[in-house]
Amino acid sequence: MRVHKLTFAALAVAASLSLTACNDGDDAAQSDPSSAPSEASSDGGSGSGGTDQGGSDEGSGKDSSGKDSGGNSSGGQGTSAGTGSNEGGKTDKCRTDELDITASDSTIDGDTDGTVAVTMKNGGGRDCAISGYAGVDLKTSEGDLSAKRSGEPVVPVTLKDGESVSFGISYPMNESGGSGVSVTGLVVTPPDETKSLSIEWPGAKTLPVTDGTGSPVKVGPMGSAGQGG
């Protein structure tokens, strides 16, 4: 019986030593500092994604809210607003109220037709654009007479403040010996405008009486009578 007791005791001690060895191995595996980083680095790399995002933000000068280092939003609205509201840099047209309109007799001796030069001077305090044909009406004893366009090519003109441009009005001279049609005034409407200005007619006092249906008075485009400062 003593032999059997010693055998059981030895087996119990061996079993105890075996369990202790297993537990020590598990503890060593859990406490091994090299195991945790290797598992994290083999995980699909959320850590590397964070690094990439941080690098991208730093390179673009934007923080996580989408604003740059100056606190401005990254949208395109600021860029378009910075272009201003000047319609792509185009100069606005000249307005009637900004123009000083005068007329003078420019008939040259020997010409079969008379000529009146109408000058428009920019007094609006800004640059303005003017081109094309002005509206021209002669006030006569027989009613208003509208001038026809001469058909000359149109040249765009930009007037700085204080500059002027002129166009010509041609009309037939009254050489019939009769009283003709009396001219009492001139009405001018700048191109692309609806407001007119009445000024004194500086040309011949009368026009010949005509039986035709068309107007004998013709108007040239801006610049057709020369341009002055």
C-alpha positions as CSV (number, residue, x, y, z in Angstrom):
1,M,0.0,0.0,0.0
2,R,2.8,2.4,0.6
3,V,4.2,1.8,-2.9
4,H,0.8,2.7,-4.4
5,K,0.5,5.9,-2.4
6,L,4.0,7.0,-3.5
7,T,3.0,6.3,-7.1
8,F,-0.2,8.4,-6.9
9,A,1.7,11.2,-5.2
10,A,4.3,11.2,-8.0
11,L,1.6,11.3,-10.7
12,A,0.0,14.2,-9.0
13,V,3.2,16.2,-8.8
14,A,3.9,15.5,-12.5
15,A,0.5,16.6,-13.5
16,S,0.9,19.8,-11.4
17,L,4.2,20.5,-13.1
18,S,2.7,19.9,-16.5
19,L,-0.1,22.4,-15.9
20,T,2.3,25.0,-14.6
21,A,4.4,24.7,-17.7
22,C,1.4,25.2,-20.0
23,N,0.2,28.2,-18.1
24,D,3.7,29.8,-18.2
25,G,3.8,29.3,-22.0
26,D,0.4,31.1,-22.4
27,D,1.4,34.0,-20.2
28,A,4.6,34.4,-22.1
29,A,2.7,34.4,-25.4
30,Q,0.2,37.0,-24.1
31,S,2.9,39.2,-22.7
32,D,5.1,39.1,-25.8
33,P,5.2,42.8,-27.0
34,S,6.1,41.8,-30.6
35,S,2.8,40.0,-31.2
36,A,0.4,43.0,-31.1
37,P,2.1,45.2,-33.7
38,S,2.4,42.3,-36.2
39,E,-1.3,41.6,-35.9
40,A,-2.2,45.3,-36.4
41,S,0.1,45.7,-39.4
42,S,-1.4,42.7,-41.1
43,D,-5.0,43.9,-40.6
44,G,-5.8,45.7,-43.9
45,G,-4.0,48.8,-42.7
46,S,-6.4,51.3,-41.2
47,G,-3.3,53.0,-39.7
48,S,-1.7,53.5,-43.1
49,G,-5.0,55.0,-44.4
50,G,-5.0,57.6,-41.6
51,T,-1.4,58.5,-42.6
52,D,-2.3,58.9,-46.2
53,Q,-5.3,61.1,-45.4
54,G,-3.2,63.3,-43.1
55,G,-0.5,63.7,-45.8
56,S,-3.2,64.7,-48.4
57,D,-4.6,67.3,-46.1
58,E,-1.2,68.7,-45.3
59,G,-0.3,68.9,-49.0
60,S,-3.5,70.7,-50.0
61,G,-3.4,73.1,-47.1
62,K,-6.9,72.1,-45.9
63,D,-8.1,70.8,-42.6
64,S,-10.7,68.2,-41.9
65,S,-13.5,70.7,-42.3
66,G,-12.6,71.3,-46.0
67,K,-11.2,74.8,-45.4
68,D,-7.7,76.0,-46.3
69,S,-5.1,77.5,-44.1
70,G,-6.8,80.9,-44.5
71,G,-10.1,79.6,-43.4
72,N,-11.7,79.8,-46.8
73,S,-14.0,77.1,-48.2
74,S,-12.6,74.9,-51.0
75,G,-15.6,75.4,-53.3
76,G,-15.5,77.2,-56.6
77,Q,-17.9,79.9,-55.6
78,G,-15.2,82.1,-54.2
79,T,-13.3,81.9,-57.5
80,S,-16.3,82.9,-59.6
81,A,-17.2,85.7,-57.3
82,G,-13.6,87.0,-57.6
83,T,-14.1,87.6,-61.3
84,G,-16.5,90.4,-60.5
85,S,-19.8,91.3,-62.3
86,N,-18.3,93.1,-65.3
87,E,-19.7,90.8,-67.9
88,G,-16.4,89.2,-68.9
89,G,-14.5,92.6,-68.9
90,K,-16.7,94.2,-71.6
91,T,-17.1,98.0,-71.5
92,D,-20.7,99.2,-70.9
93,K,-22.3,101.2,-73.7
94,C,-22.5,105.0,-73.7
95,R,-25.8,106.4,-72.3
96,T,-27.5,109.4,-73.7
97,D,-27.3,111.2,-70.3
98,E,-23.5,110.7,-70.4
99,L,-23.0,112.3,-73.8
100,D,-22.6,115.9,-74.8
101,I,-24.1,116.0,-78.3
102,T,-23.4,118.9,-80.7
103,A,-23.7,119.5,-84.4
104,S,-21.8,121.6,-86.9
105,D,-22.0,122.4,-90.6
106,S,-19.3,120.5,-92.4
107,T,-20.3,121.2,-96.0
108,I,-17.3,121.6,-98.4
109,D,-17.6,124.1,-101.2
110,G,-18.3,122.3,-104.5
111,D,-20.1,119.3,-103.0
112,T,-23.5,118.6,-104.5
113,D,-24.8,117.5,-101.0
114,G,-24.7,119.3,-97.7
115,T,-23.0,117.7,-94.7
116,V,-23.6,118.1,-91.0
117,A,-21.2,116.5,-88.5
118,V,-22.7,115.3,-85.2
119,T,-20.2,114.9,-82.3
120,M,-20.8,112.9,-79.2
121,K,-18.4,113.6,-76.3
122,N,-18.2,111.3,-73.3
123,G,-18.7,113.1,-70.1
124,G,-19.8,110.2,-67.9
125,G,-16.6,109.9,-65.9
126,R,-15.9,106.4,-67.2
127,D,-15.0,104.6,-70.4
128,C,-18.0,103.6,-72.6
129,A,-18.5,101.8,-75.8
130,I,-20.4,103.2,-78.8
131,S,-20.8,101.8,-82.3
132,G,-23.2,101.5,-85.2
133,Y,-25.7,104.1,-86.4
134,A,-27.5,106.8,-84.4
135,G,-31.1,107.6,-85.0
136,V,-31.5,110.9,-86.8
137,D,-34.7,112.8,-87.5
138,L,-35.0,116.2,-89.0
139,K,-37.9,118.4,-87.9
140,T,-39.3,120.1,-90.9
141,S,-42.3,122.2,-91.9
142,E,-43.8,119.1,-93.4
143,G,-43.3,116.9,-90.4
144,D,-40.4,114.7,-89.1
145,L,-38.0,113.3,-91.7
146,S,-36.0,110.2,-90.7
147,A,-32.5,109.7,-92.1
148,K,-31.6,106.5,-93.9
149,R,-28.4,104.6,-93.1
150,S,-25.6,105.0,-95.6
151,G,-24.6,101.3,-95.4
152,E,-20.9,102.1,-94.5
153,P,-19.3,99.4,-92.3
154,V,-19.6,99.7,-88.5
155,V,-16.4,100.1,-86.4
156,P,-16.6,99.6,-82.6
157,V,-15.4,102.7,-80.7
158,T,-14.4,102.9,-77.0
159,L,-14.6,106.5,-75.6
160,K,-12.5,107.4,-72.6
161,D,-13.9,110.1,-70.4
162,G,-13.5,113.4,-72.2
163,E,-13.1,111.8,-75.7
164,S,-15.5,112.2,-78.6
165,V,-16.6,110.6,-81.8
166,S,-18.4,112.1,-84.8
167,F,-20.7,110.9,-87.6
168,G,-22.0,112.6,-90.7
169,I,-25.4,113.5,-92.0
170,S,-25.7,114.2,-95.7
171,Y,-28.7,115.9,-97.4
172,P,-29.5,117.4,-100.8
173,M,-29.1,121.1,-101.3
174,N,-32.1,123.2,-102.3
175,E,-31.1,124.6,-105.6
176,S,-34.6,124.7,-107.1
177,G,-35.1,128.4,-106.5
178,G,-38.3,127.6,-104.6
179,S,-38.9,127.9,-100.9
180,G,-38.5,124.2,-100.4
181,V,-39.0,122.5,-97.0
182,S,-37.9,124.3,-93.9
183,V,-35.7,122.5,-91.4
184,T,-36.4,123.6,-87.8
185,G,-34.4,121.1,-85.7
186,L,-32.5,117.9,-85.3
187,V,-33.3,114.9,-83.0
188,V,-30.5,112.5,-82.3
189,T,-30.7,109.1,-80.5
190,P,-27.4,107.4,-79.7
191,P,-26.9,103.8,-80.8
192,D,-28.6,101.2,-78.7
193,E,-30.5,103.9,-76.8
194,T,-34.1,105.0,-76.6
195,K,-33.6,108.4,-75.1
196,S,-33.2,111.2,-77.7
197,L,-31.8,114.7,-77.6
198,S,-33.1,117.7,-79.6
199,I,-30.4,120.1,-80.9
200,E,-30.2,123.0,-83.3
201,W,-29.9,122.1,-87.0
202,P,-26.7,123.9,-88.3
203,G,-27.1,123.0,-92.0
204,A,-29.1,124.7,-94.8
205,K,-32.4,126.2,-93.8
206,T,-34.3,124.3,-96.5
207,L,-34.4,121.0,-98.3
208,P,-35.7,120.6,-101.9
209,V,-39.2,119.3,-102.3
210,T,-39.0,115.7,-103.6
211,D,-41.7,113.5,-105.0
212,G,-39.9,110.3,-104.1
213,T,-41.1,108.0,-101.3
214,G,-37.6,107.5,-99.7
215,S,-35.7,109.9,-97.5
216,P,-33.1,112.0,-99.2
217,V,-31.2,112.4,-95.9
218,K,-28.5,109.8,-95.0
219,V,-26.6,109.1,-91.8
220,G,-23.2,107.5,-91.5
221,P,-22.0,105.2,-88.6
222,M,-19.9,106.3,-85.6
223,G,-16.6,107.6,-86.8
224,S,-17.7,108.4,-90.3
225,A,-17.0,112.1,-89.9
226,G,-13.7,111.7,-88.0
227,Q,-12.9,111.4,-84.4
228,G,-11.5,114.0,-82.1
229,G,-10.3,114.3,-78.5
